[in-house]
Amino acid sequence: MLPEHIIQQLKSENALLHVQLNDLDELIRIREEELEILRTKAAQVAALQSNLDENIYQLEQMQLFLGDQEREVAGANRRELSMETEMIESLQMEKDYYTLSDKLKSTRAALEDVSEQFAEASALFREVATLKSTIAELESKLEIESLDNQFLREEYGKR
């Protein structure tokens, strides 16, 4: 049998390894929660992209509508009334255009923010991979230490 101080040292090292393993498990759990948050944000980016596409489509439709209105006004018999109608419609469309333009700028800014968050997520993924590698290394070392302890016990038991 091993001397008491060696057994105590092995128990102490084993307890320390358990604490470290629990700490790593907690760190992985936290990282997984962060990854879930980033996945949620990625879904939000997709929704923002869809809104951006819809806004662009509406802008194109408004441009088509504006072209149709201009052709109608050009063909009207009463030029004065047609010009007045065209001006009112044009002002409203310009207002709508600037409103959509502002929304587009806002959406692009949000998309840039999300892109930055994706960059951060990428860094977190690399960190998680590093942590997983470290955990695997620690588990391997723990197993080797355990086998060494078992071997020493067997050797000590033969004596």
N, C-alpha and C positions, 0 to 999 in steps of 0.2 A: 504494500500500500504506500501511497505517496505521503511525504511528510505533510503535516497539518498546514504549514505556511504556504506550501505550493498549492494545496487544495484551495486554500483561502484566496490565493492570488488568482487561480483559475476561475473561481466563482466570481471574484471581483471583475475580472476581465470579461467574463461571460455576461455579467449584469450590465457592464458598460456597453458591450456590443448590443444588448437588447434595447438599451436606452437609445443608442444611436440609430438602431433599426426603426424604433418607434418614431423618432424625430424625422427620419427620412420618409416614413409612411405618411406622416402628417404633412410634410412638405409636398409630397406627390398629390395628396388630396387637395391641398390648396391650389396647386398648379392646375389640377383638373377642373376645379371650379373656375379658375381664371380662363381656361380654355373654353369652357361652356359659355362664359360671358362673351368671349371673342366670337364664338360661333353665332351667338345671338346678334352681335353687332354686324357680322357678315350678312345675316339675313336682312338686317335693316338696310345695309348697303344695297342689296338686291332690290328692296322695295323703293329705295331712293332712285336707283337707276331706272326702275319701271316708271316712276313719277316723272323723271327727266325725259324719258322717251315719250311719254304721254304729252308733256308740255311742248316738246318739239313738234309732235304731230299736230297739236292744236295750233301752234304757231304757223305751220304749213297750211293748215286748213284756213286760218284767218287770212293768210296771204292770198290763197286762192279766192276766198270770199271777197277780199279787197279788189282783186283783179276783175271779178264778175261785176261788182258794183261800179267800178270805173267804166266798164264797157256799157252798162245800162245807162249811166249818166251821160256818156258821150252820144248815145243814140236818142236821147230824149228830145222832144219837140221844144220844151221850154227850157232854154239854156240857163236862165237866171235861177229858176227853181231847182234845176238839176245841179247847178253849182253849189247852191246852198245845202242841198241834201248831201252831196258828196263831201262838203267840208265838215258837216256834222258827223257823218259816218267816219270820215278820216280821223277826226279828233278822237272819237271813241276808240277806234282801232289802234290809234297811236297810244292812247292810254292803256288799252289792253296789252299792246305790244310791250310797253315799258313795264307793266305789271308782270307779264310773263318773263321778260328779260331779267327783272329783279329776282323772280322765283328761280330762274335758271342759274343766276349767279349764286344765289343762296344754296341751291342744290349742289352746284359744283364745289362750293366751299365745304359743304357737308361731306361730299364725296372725297375731297382731299383729306379731311379729318379722318375719315374711315380708312383711307389708304395709309395714313400715318399709324393708325391703330393696327392695321394689318402688318406693318413693318414691326411694330412692337410685338405682335402675336408671333411673328416669325422668330424673333429673338427669344421669346418664351418657349417656343417649340424646341429651339436649339438647347436652351437651358434644361428643359425637361429631358431631352435625349442625353445630355451630359449627366444629369442626375440619375437617370435609369442605368447608365453605364457604371456610375459610381456605386449604385446600389448593387448591381450585379457583381462588381469587384468585391464589395464588402461581404456580400453573401458567400462568394467563393472563398474569401479569406476566413470567414467564420466557419465554413465547412471544413477547410483545411485545418484550422485550429482545433475544431471538434475532433477530427480524425487523429490529429497529433495527440490530443488529450486522451483519446481512447487507446491509442497505441501505447502511450506512457503508462496508462493504468494497467494495460495487459502486461507490459514489460515489468511493471512494479509488482503485479500480482504473481508473476512467475518466480519472483525472488523470494 
